[in-house]
Amino acid sequence: MPIILSPITRRAFLHGSIAYGSMAMMTSKAFATASSDHAGVDTNRVALLADTHISAQPNRVYPGTKWPGSPVRESEHESVHIANCLVQTVKSVIALNPRPALLIVNGDCTFGQGSEAEYEQFLKLVEPLRAAGITVYVTIGNHDHRQNLWKQIPWLKKEHMGIQAGVIELSHANFILLDSGNGALGDTQLNWLASQLDARPDKPALIFSHYNPYPNRGVRPIHGMRDGTLLLKILDERKHAKGYFYGHTHEWQHDQRDQLQLINQPAVSYYFGKGHAHGWIDMKLTEVSADLELRCINRNHPQHGDRRQVSLKNM
């Protein structure tokens, strides 16, 4: 099952308590019930985040364009306040009218290797979302550490530990969340994915996982997941698989393979190319499409408000 942080009451939030809830599968009806105490929540609206990279140090500032071999000159590196990027994103999501019923952080919650202190900071920063009636889902990325995250989630049962994958059934589409934190999905998870898609052929599916399925074509060379070819074969063969969403490369990119669209989510916290966009995606689901709008941290960025559309119709 995926990591799920259920909504909490405003009273619990104001008193500083942290309450967690879990489900292996959540339907649109269940979302409506869970959100009944929170006005203005839309079950057909979803906020998509990736690569929040929260540090144990609340005031950590990092030169996001800096990496070995970067073409950006030392004097031109642009630094960002890591936690503040997530704070601004949380405020922007909560300010939406209506608010999304759910939010997905598609891997790499933490800056380092997923220390308990990093997850403690991350969970504090996303708690206002839960107080606003929004269910938060987390997939596993290469900077995440399952055991340390589990320690911060006291409700998680032992039998739910392991591969963090699951299905969310919504009215217009099924979401399938995968665990690629080790750089690959593995045969067991790939077979599970195929079986879940085959069991739900009458509704379009959108798949979420942290890793890019093929080598990045953007500014920073990044290898794709080791079994990305097998993943794409499974998705290509199932025409109701309409979209694959991934992070990891910290870039806003869009590709298409027949009916399958591949959406590369930008990082919330920082970027790999000078002047690149960083932010999150506002998704609105209809019977025929998933409409995407890029919301940049810097609202003056030329790509702020950039739109893409994933068709949910059969070809």
Buried (B, 14 or more C-beta within 10 A) or exposed (E): BBBBBBBBBEEBBEEEEBBBBBBEEBBBEBBEEBBEEBEEBBBBBBBBBBBBBBBBEBEBBBBBBBEEEBEBEEEEBBEBBBBBBBBBBBEBBBEBEEBBBBBBBBBBBBBEEBBBBBBBBBBBBBBBBBBBBBBBBBBBBBBBBBEBBBEBBEEBEEEBBEBBBBBBBBBBBBBBBBBBBBBBBBEEBBEBBBEBBEEBEEEBBBBBBBBBBBEBEBBBEBEBBBBBEBBBEBBEEBBBBBBBBBBBBBBBBEEEEEBBBBBBBBBBBBBBBBEBBBBBBBBBBEEEBBBBBBBBBBEEBEBBEBEBEBBBEEE
